[in-house]
Amino acid sequence: MGRMLALFLTIALGVVSLSTAALAQASDEAADLVATQVREQGYDCSEPSEATPDPDNSEVGERGWILTCANASYRVRLIPDMAAKVELID
């Protein structure tokens, strides 16, 4: 029983570690993608560090994000086939 519990905990910790790493990579990729859109619209975003989902700024088919850059933070709503809605919040 003790070995099975140890094995289960080892596997569970491995899955959590992989999930955390995958989430960190996804967050980095999201920050880069959202920052690219913001820059293309003329906003300054140096060194994007984080893009977190913003459910309060999302609508059906439009994803909201809080983008954190070294010099500013933005509330961004990505709208397919249109310019994003960008609001400086910092």
Backbone bond lengths (Angstrom), bond angles and torsions (degrees), N, CA, C in turn:
res aa  C-N    CA-C-N  psi(-1)  N-CA   C-N-CA  omega(-1)  CA-C   N-CA-C  phi
1 M - - - 1.446 - - 1.524 110.71 -
2 G 1.326 117.91 -43.36 1.455 121.74 -178.70 1.527 112.02 -64.15
3 R 1.324 117.19 -38.53 1.470 121.05 179.27 1.524 110.92 -67.71
4 M 1.303 116.00 -39.47 1.467 118.96 179.78 1.518 110.57 -65.60
5 L 1.319 116.88 -40.15 1.457 121.19 177.73 1.521 110.22 -64.27
6 A 1.319 116.89 -43.51 1.465 121.05 178.36 1.530 110.30 -62.09
7 L 1.322 117.28 -42.78 1.458 121.69 178.74 1.532 110.55 -63.62
8 F 1.314 116.80 -44.77 1.456 121.32 178.30 1.522 111.18 -60.00
9 L 1.334 117.65 -46.03 1.461 121.69 -179.99 1.526 111.45 -64.00
10 T 1.327 116.83 -39.24 1.468 120.61 177.92 1.520 110.46 -62.88
11 I 1.310 116.99 -45.11 1.469 120.85 178.99 1.525 110.23 -65.38
12 A 1.313 117.02 -44.08 1.469 120.85 -179.39 1.528 110.74 -61.29
13 L 1.320 117.20 -43.88 1.469 120.20 178.84 1.526 111.13 -64.93
14 G 1.321 117.31 -36.71 1.459 120.98 177.11 1.520 111.45 -63.81
15 V 1.322 116.92 -42.82 1.465 121.04 178.23 1.517 110.77 -64.01
16 V 1.320 117.62 -42.76 1.466 121.42 178.92 1.521 109.98 -62.95
17 S 1.323 117.72 -42.48 1.467 121.10 178.92 1.520 110.81 -62.47
18 L 1.318 117.45 -44.37 1.463 120.73 178.41 1.518 110.81 -64.45
19 S 1.319 117.32 -41.16 1.461 121.07 -179.71 1.523 110.43 -64.63
20 T 1.320 117.47 -41.76 1.452 121.41 179.38 1.517 110.81 -63.67
21 A 1.315 116.99 -43.00 1.467 120.75 178.22 1.525 110.85 -64.27
22 A 1.325 116.87 -41.65 1.461 120.49 179.16 1.524 110.96 -64.82
23 L 1.325 116.88 -40.43 1.464 120.18 178.30 1.520 111.32 -65.27
24 A 1.321 117.64 -39.77 1.465 120.88 178.93 1.520 110.16 -64.04
25 Q 1.330 117.24 -42.27 1.466 120.55 178.51 1.521 110.27 -65.85
26 A 1.321 117.55 -41.58 1.465 120.80 178.73 1.518 110.66 -63.05
27 S 1.331 117.35 -39.20 1.459 121.07 178.67 1.522 111.14 -64.79
28 D 1.336 116.83 -41.22 1.465 120.94 177.49 1.525 110.46 -62.43
29 E 1.328 116.66 -44.04 1.462 120.86 179.60 1.530 110.68 -65.17
30 A 1.317 117.30 -41.09 1.468 120.78 178.30 1.518 110.03 -62.76
31 A 1.336 117.29 -42.97 1.467 120.93 179.15 1.523 110.31 -59.89
32 D 1.322 117.34 -44.14 1.461 120.63 179.84 1.528 111.77 -64.53
33 L 1.325 116.65 -42.53 1.468 120.24 -179.24 1.523 112.19 -67.03
34 V 1.321 117.09 -45.90 1.464 120.26 -179.72 1.530 109.81 -67.30
35 A 1.330 117.66 -39.69 1.464 121.25 178.34 1.525 111.28 -62.42
36 T 1.312 117.69 -38.15 1.469 120.91 177.60 1.514 110.45 -60.72
37 Q 1.321 117.59 -44.71 1.467 121.20 179.43 1.522 110.50 -63.44
38 V 1.325 116.84 -44.22 1.467 121.60 -179.21 1.528 110.04 -61.71
39 R 1.324 116.92 -44.94 1.470 120.84 179.55 1.521 111.60 -63.68
40 E 1.335 116.90 -40.68 1.473 120.54 179.65 1.520 111.62 -61.45
41 Q 1.321 116.64 -22.52 1.457 121.06 178.74 1.529 112.03 -95.82
42 G 1.334 116.88 9.89 1.449 120.95 172.21 1.517 116.37 94.09
43 Y 1.320 117.98 5.19 1.462 120.88 178.54 1.523 109.44 -89.42
44 D 1.327 116.01 150.53 1.453 121.99 179.98 1.523 109.43 -91.36
45 C 1.322 116.32 124.02 1.465 121.56 176.85 1.517 107.74 -141.76
46 S 1.324 115.73 93.44 1.450 118.70 177.23 1.525 109.39 -93.32
47 E 1.298 115.41 137.66 1.463 122.82 177.74 1.535 113.32 52.07
48 P 1.331 117.50 66.67 1.469 118.70 177.27 1.524 110.07 -61.37
49 S 1.317 116.09 130.35 1.461 119.19 -176.75 1.521 113.55 -111.58
50 E 1.333 116.70 -25.03 1.459 118.11 -175.45 1.520 110.73 -160.16
51 A 1.320 115.27 141.13 1.466 122.23 169.50 1.516 106.28 -131.06
52 T 1.319 115.75 115.65 1.455 120.07 -179.39 1.524 109.12 -112.61
53 P 1.332 117.20 140.10 1.458 119.80 178.03 1.526 111.39 -57.27
54 D 1.318 115.43 141.36 1.465 122.14 179.89 1.523 108.48 -121.53
55 P 1.328 118.00 87.65 1.462 120.45 -176.69 1.526 113.61 -60.28
56 D 1.332 117.24 -29.22 1.463 120.14 179.93 1.521 112.24 -70.44
57 N 1.330 117.50 -19.04 1.465 122.67 -179.26 1.529 111.30 -108.31
58 S 1.311 117.79 10.58 1.458 122.03 -179.39 1.523 110.29 -101.61
59 E 1.312 114.81 149.99 1.462 121.98 173.42 1.519 107.41 -134.39
60 V 1.298 117.53 173.95 1.452 120.52 179.41 1.528 108.65 -58.39
61 G 1.324 116.05 121.52 1.464 121.22 178.39 1.520 114.69 79.75
62 E 1.325 118.21 0.15 1.463 122.72 -179.49 1.518 108.72 -130.69
63 R 1.334 116.21 115.80 1.467 121.22 -175.56 1.516 111.08 -93.81
64 G 1.323 116.68 128.94 1.453 121.97 178.07 1.516 111.28 -96.84
65 W 1.337 115.50 144.31 1.461 122.42 -179.13 1.517 110.35 -138.29
66 I 1.326 116.14 152.57 1.455 122.87 164.94 1.525 104.92 -107.27
67 L 1.324 116.20 116.43 1.458 122.22 -178.12 1.518 109.02 -103.48
68 T 1.315 116.61 125.22 1.461 122.13 178.73 1.520 108.69 -109.72
69 C 1.330 115.48 121.36 1.461 122.83 177.56 1.527 107.73 -116.73
70 A 1.321 116.95 169.83 1.464 120.28 179.99 1.524 111.34 -63.20
71 N 1.332 116.90 -32.22 1.462 120.62 -173.94 1.527 114.76 -106.02
72 A 1.319 118.66 -11.02 1.465 120.76 -176.41 1.520 110.44 -168.04
73 S 1.324 115.22 167.11 1.462 121.62 172.16 1.520 108.35 -127.28
74 Y 1.325 115.55 147.51 1.459 120.96 -175.86 1.522 110.25 -134.41
75 R 1.316 115.81 147.93 1.459 123.08 167.29 1.529 104.22 -99.10
76 V 1.320 116.49 121.58 1.458 121.46 -172.83 1.524 109.11 -126.65
77 R 1.328 116.43 133.32 1.459 120.41 171.33 1.520 107.34 -117.98
78 L 1.328 116.19 116.52 1.459 121.85 179.36 1.523 109.14 -84.41
79 I 1.322 115.28 124.55 1.458 122.26 -177.11 1.522 107.67 -118.50
80 P 1.323 118.24 121.29 1.464 120.09 -177.87 1.534 111.98 -56.16
81 D 1.327 115.68 136.83 1.464 123.66 175.61 1.526 114.02 61.15
82 M 1.327 117.56 20.21 1.466 121.70 177.80 1.527 108.51 -144.54
83 A 1.324 115.50 169.10 1.453 119.60 174.15 1.529 109.13 -67.76
84 A 1.311 115.48 148.55 1.469 120.18 176.92 1.523 109.12 -72.77
85 K 1.318 115.46 153.01 1.460 120.87 170.72 1.521 106.64 -88.35
86 V 1.331 116.83 121.44 1.466 121.77 -174.46 1.523 108.90 -123.66
87 E 1.324 115.46 130.77 1.466 121.43 177.94 1.527 108.62 -130.41
88 L 1.331 116.20 124.55 1.457 121.29 176.00 1.524 108.49 -70.76
89 I 1.330 117.60 127.23 1.455 119.36 -179.51 1.524 112.21 -119.56
90 D 1.322 116.68 3.33 1.464 118.69 -179.31 1.505 110.03 -135.81
